[in-house]
Amino acid sequence: MANPKVSFIVPVYNTQEFLPRCLDSLLGQTCPDIEIVVVNDGSPDDSAAIIGKCACKDSRVCVVEKSNGGLSSARNAGMNVARGAIIDFVDSDDYVEPNLAEFLVGTFAEEHPEIVVFGAECEPAELASKRIKQLLSPEACVFESFDPVLLFSANTQPYVWRAAYSRELIERESLRFAENVRFAEDVVFQFESYPLSAKTVVAPDKLYHYVMQEKSLTHVFNVGAKRMDKVDAHLLVLHEVLERWDRRGLLGLCPGELVTWFLDLIVFDLARLPRDEARQIAVRIRTCFGSFFGPDWASLPLKAPVRRVSKKLSSGTGTVSLMDAVSLYLSTRGLKVCLERFV
């Protein structure tokens, strides 16, 4: 039996309420030459029974059973058995448009990319910030080689389910998710895969439905009491990205942009931390960037407000004020976004 054109990898953990809709959207694809690799990550609810019934009805459903190891572990398990020329990730509480596989097959055949990025709709829309809606609304573009805008300004982040990958790229570069990262694991995967892609196509088509959950880890981390946990999680992501870039010889790609991206990511949380905690974080940031970029890492960002923050952190004081944060944010995202956040 020939390998399918598209492998959809669906990690499952406690999503019995949403799983039937997700699987139905995949089984109803207008391009039937697919496989659906459903990874039951030790889910204690009725997800296993739902998956089993689906597999009995359709031979295109491949079931992987494993003990609970987290989202990255489940995705890796799916990648280990996927046979399709195109690999696409779908979260089990979301669903997709019926022409997603057809779109991917056509785009890979016509453009010969290694990654295709597309848009998505948020449901319910009122839970989505303007920022998330913007990130999920990319403009059409073709990158014949790596460009830093893919990571920092092309609206191609932060979710891995809004991109499909050639199996050739995944196998050639031995790409896998970081199983030690439980928050923003998608970002680590994108920071490693985008620079390695020989060609990346970005399309505005909104082919994915992102069902937002108020109980999700992202929402929980936005509660003030969890701010330190959130910064800790971001620091783990940064360290994993830098380690992977170091192993692959990518540290010289865009170090200034990387420092700017990370400071933009954490600056408001850092400015609101108690002084002692802020100083601890400053030391950890200085140590992390210093170990990969050297003692002059704080001078790498091009924009003065970003360098001002980086140099304060480099000194180890951690005394980043809210005005520092606003100034940095204005320089990286502009007045309109800043007003939307604070007004």
Secondary structure by P-SEA (a helix, b strand, c coil): cccccbbbbbbbccccccaaaaaaaaaacccccbbbbccccccccaaaaaaaaaaaacccbbbbbbccccaaaaaaaaaacccccbbbbbccccccccaaaaaaaaaaaaccccbbbbbbbbcccccccaaaaaaacccbbbbcccccccccccccccccccbbbbaaaaaaaccccccccccaaaaaaaaaccccccbbbbbcccccccccccccaaaaaacccaaaaaaaaaaaaaaaaaaaaaaaccccccaaaaaaaaaaacaaaaaaccaaaaaaaaaaaaaaaaaccccccccccccaaaaaaaaaaaaccccccaaaaaaaaaacccaaaaaaacc
